[in-house]
Structures are given as C-alpha cells and as structure tokens.
Amino acid sequence: MLSFEGVPDLIVEYMAGLTQSPFIFLLLVIVMLLILGMFLESISVLIVVVPLLMPVVTELGIDPIHFGVVCSMATVIGLVTPPVGPGLYIAMVQADIRMGALFKATAKFLIAVIACLVLIAAFPSLSTWLPNLMQS
C-alpha cells in the first residue's frame, strides 16, 4: 500500500535533499531502515526501499556492496529493536519470559550492534575489504 501511494519515493526525495555527505546519508538510511525493520520483515523492506535509494547511492559515490551491508544489517537490527521488533516476540515466547525482562537483557547488545553498524557506515573498507581481495 505504501509503495502504491508513492510514500517511499517521497521519503527518498526528502532524504536526498537533506545532505550531500555519503556518511550522513547512510545514517539517515540506517534510521529509516531501523524504524521500518521494527514493523516489517527485512526482505520486504529491502525489496521496496533499496531500488528507490540506488540512484542516490550511485550519485553520492557509495559502494553498492557497502550500501548492501549497511542496509542488511539495519533491517535485521530492526527486527530486534523495541518496542515492536518481531524478533523479540519470538524470543519472548521461546524463552517464556516477559517483554520487559527481555528488553532489559537485550538493550546492551542492541547498543553495541548499532555502534558497530555506525562504524561500518563510517568506514566503508570494513565491509568491502574481502570483496576487494577477491578481485585481486
């Protein structure tokens, strides 16, 4: 429904107009994907958003592999981000614990993973060094 109404196109146009910095753009993408990942399945988010963002990514000179790693990580992190993260509900049922206790237990790990994602966004070589080795 969102795609049919053109909402992703509007979001991408707005984000592209905010900055010309690849890092700031990636941070905006991360925030958007974390929010979308809280409510939707990762593959669905990627199928809708990535094709819309690719023209902006190439215009800013962001490596497509780097962008793919950042997008994949952000949507997967969104699955376990409170308050709606679907992955948390699965863990809650499997572990037979209350949601509050699960939030407390995962908060430190969530902060660490988001910090790693920001580092990867800041330093593209962290996600592209292995594919670059394969080209040599």
C-alpha angles and dihedrals in degrees: 000000000000091000092048091053092049096242094139090053091053092048092050093048090050093048093047090053094052100067147002093205113106092211095051090046090052090049090053090049090050092053092047093048093046090054094045091044090057091064107025138047115268097241092050092052093048093048092053102037108034098062089050093050098044096085090054091045093054091044090055092046096243114159109248092223091052091048091049092052092049093048094047093049093046095052093046091049088050089060090065099036117114141266099032105008106144091210090062092057090053091049091046092055094043095048094039094227134129122264094243092056090047092051091052093048095049100039096088092047092047091053091049093050093048089050089053090050091053090049091052090049091050095047112040091185089072090068101031105045095089096048088046089054090053091056093055 
